[in-house]
Amino acid sequence: LLKQPEIALSINLSSFALTDEVIVDLLTQKLSQSGVQPSRLLLEVTESGVIDDINTAVIIMKKFRSMGCRFALDDFGTGFASYNHLKMLPVDIIKIDGCFIKNIETSVEDRLFVKSITEIAGSMNMQIVAEYVENGAILEILSEIGVLYAQGYHIGKPSALGLRTSLN
């Protein structure tokens, strides 16, 4: 990883991880030992995963952000999508769940939801990522709305990129 400084790492954290100081200490230790710059690490959490104990989650998220790590709020809109949560949570990126994206060509409601989140989160200096972008028409609509980042099969299918794991 140190030989490829352009690579960004993403880790999905469970709701349990955001309330367990042992896991926080372990992840901090592993990050330090790896030599990976914390700014290359994006920690992804779901809204439903943080609201059970939002105060503890915010404290832990702020610890990681003070180290330089960034946070993404994944699958936004599928839990208890609340603008109050958006205001409280120290996140850099909002990933709008694909259930609002896949029918955006025909659903006025989905289009309005995505536009609203894009405007609000954008005004809070958060980046917006649309999940489940499966065709050019969806990408065009998202661009018109102001969504700058997308993921999905239209953008590219997952590939191994020649990376090896030590799971054997």
C-alpha positions as CSV (number, residue, x, y, z in Angstrom):
1,L,0.0,0.0,0.0
2,L,2.8,2.4,0.8
3,K,4.1,1.9,-2.8
4,Q,0.7,3.1,-4.1
5,P,0.0,6.4,-2.4
6,E,-2.9,7.1,-4.7
7,I,-5.0,4.2,-3.4
8,A,-7.7,5.1,-0.9
9,L,-8.9,2.5,1.5
10,S,-12.4,2.1,2.7
11,I,-13.6,0.1,5.7
12,N,-17.2,-0.5,6.6
13,L,-17.7,-0.2,10.3
14,S,-20.6,-2.0,12.0
15,S,-22.7,-0.3,14.7
16,F,-20.9,-2.5,17.2
17,A,-17.5,-1.1,16.1
18,L,-18.7,2.5,16.8
19,T,-19.5,1.7,20.4
20,D,-16.5,-0.5,21.3
21,E,-13.4,1.4,22.5
22,V,-11.4,-1.9,22.1
23,I,-12.1,-2.0,18.4
24,V,-11.3,1.7,18.1
25,D,-7.9,1.2,19.9
26,L,-7.2,-1.8,17.7
27,L,-8.0,0.0,14.4
28,T,-5.9,3.0,15.6
29,Q,-3.0,0.7,16.4
30,K,-3.2,-1.2,13.0
31,L,-3.3,2.1,11.2
32,S,-0.2,3.4,13.0
33,Q,1.7,0.1,12.4
34,S,0.8,0.0,8.7
35,G,2.3,3.4,7.9
36,V,-0.8,4.2,5.9
37,Q,-1.7,7.9,6.1
38,P,-5.0,8.3,7.9
39,S,-6.2,10.7,5.2
40,R,-6.2,7.7,2.8
41,L,-8.7,5.9,5.1
42,L,-12.4,6.3,4.6
43,L,-14.6,4.8,7.3
44,E,-18.1,4.0,6.1
45,V,-21.0,3.7,8.6
46,T,-24.7,3.4,8.0
47,E,-27.2,5.8,9.5
48,S,-29.1,3.0,11.1
49,G,-25.9,1.7,12.5
50,V,-25.1,4.9,14.4
51,I,-28.4,6.1,15.7
52,D,-28.7,3.4,18.4
53,D,-26.0,5.1,20.4
54,I,-25.5,8.3,18.4
55,N,-23.7,10.1,21.2
56,T,-21.0,7.4,21.5
57,A,-20.7,7.1,17.7
58,V,-20.1,10.8,17.3
59,I,-17.4,10.8,20.0
60,I,-15.6,7.8,18.3
61,M,-16.1,9.3,14.8
62,K,-14.5,12.6,16.0
63,K,-11.5,10.7,17.4
64,F,-10.8,9.2,14.0
65,R,-11.4,12.5,12.2
66,S,-8.9,14.2,14.5
67,M,-6.4,11.6,13.3
68,G,-7.2,12.6,9.7
69,C,-9.6,9.8,8.7
70,R,-12.7,10.6,6.7
71,F,-16.2,9.3,7.2
72,A,-18.9,8.3,4.7
73,L,-22.6,7.8,5.7
74,D,-23.5,4.8,3.6
75,D,-26.9,3.8,2.3
76,F,-28.4,7.1,3.3
77,G,-32.1,7.3,3.2
78,T,-32.8,3.6,4.1
79,G,-32.7,3.9,7.8
80,F,-34.3,6.7,9.7
81,A,-33.1,9.4,7.3
82,S,-33.1,12.5,9.4
83,Y,-31.7,15.9,8.7
84,N,-30.9,16.1,12.4
85,H,-28.7,13.1,12.1
86,L,-27.0,14.6,9.0
87,K,-26.3,17.7,11.1
88,M,-25.0,15.8,14.1
89,L,-22.8,13.2,12.4
90,P,-19.2,14.3,11.5
91,V,-19.2,12.9,8.0
92,D,-17.5,14.0,4.8
93,I,-19.5,12.0,2.3
94,I,-23.1,11.0,1.9
95,K,-23.7,7.9,-0.2
96,I,-27.3,7.9,-1.3
97,D,-28.7,4.4,-1.3
98,G,-29.4,2.8,-4.7
99,C,-33.1,2.4,-3.9
100,F,-33.5,6.1,-4.7
101,I,-31.2,6.0,-7.7
102,K,-32.3,2.9,-9.7
103,N,-35.8,4.4,-10.5
104,I,-34.8,8.0,-10.8
105,E,-35.7,8.1,-14.5
106,T,-39.4,7.5,-13.7
107,S,-39.9,8.4,-10.1
108,V,-40.5,12.1,-9.3
109,E,-40.3,11.3,-5.6
110,D,-36.8,9.7,-5.9
111,R,-35.6,12.6,-8.0
112,L,-36.9,15.1,-5.4
113,F,-35.3,13.2,-2.6
114,V,-31.9,13.0,-4.3
115,K,-32.1,16.7,-5.2
116,S,-33.0,17.7,-1.7
117,I,-30.2,15.6,-0.1
118,T,-27.7,16.9,-2.7
119,E,-28.6,20.6,-1.9
120,I,-28.6,20.2,1.8
121,A,-25.5,18.0,2.2
122,G,-23.7,20.1,-0.4
123,S,-24.4,23.3,1.6
124,M,-22.8,21.5,4.5
125,N,-19.6,20.9,2.4
126,M,-20.3,17.1,2.2
127,Q,-19.6,15.2,-1.0
128,I,-22.5,13.2,-2.5
129,V,-22.1,9.8,-4.0
130,A,-25.0,8.1,-5.8
131,E,-25.0,4.3,-5.5
132,Y,-26.4,1.9,-8.1
133,V,-25.8,4.0,-11.2
134,E,-26.6,1.4,-13.9
135,N,-26.9,3.4,-17.1
136,G,-26.1,6.7,-18.8
137,A,-29.6,8.1,-18.4
138,I,-29.3,7.8,-14.6
139,L,-25.9,9.4,-14.7
140,E,-27.2,12.3,-16.8
141,I,-30.1,13.0,-14.4
142,L,-27.7,12.9,-11.4
143,S,-25.4,15.3,-13.2
144,E,-28.3,17.7,-13.8
145,I,-29.3,17.5,-10.1
146,G,-25.7,18.3,-9.1
147,V,-24.4,14.9,-7.9
148,L,-20.7,14.8,-8.7
149,Y,-19.8,11.2,-7.7
150,A,-21.3,7.9,-8.7
151,Q,-20.8,4.2,-8.3
152,G,-22.4,1.3,-10.1
153,Y,-22.0,-1.0,-13.1
154,H,-22.3,1.9,-15.5
155,I,-19.2,3.4,-14.0
156,G,-17.3,0.1,-13.7
157,K,-17.7,-3.4,-12.5
158,P,-15.7,-4.6,-9.5
159,S,-12.4,-6.2,-10.3
160,A,-9.6,-7.8,-8.4
161,L,-6.9,-5.4,-9.9
162,G,-4.3,-8.1,-9.2
163,L,-4.5,-7.6,-5.5
164,R,-3.7,-10.7,-3.4
165,T,-5.0,-11.5,0.0
166,S,-3.4,-13.7,2.7
167,L,-6.6,-15.6,3.5
168,N,-5.1,-19.0,2.5
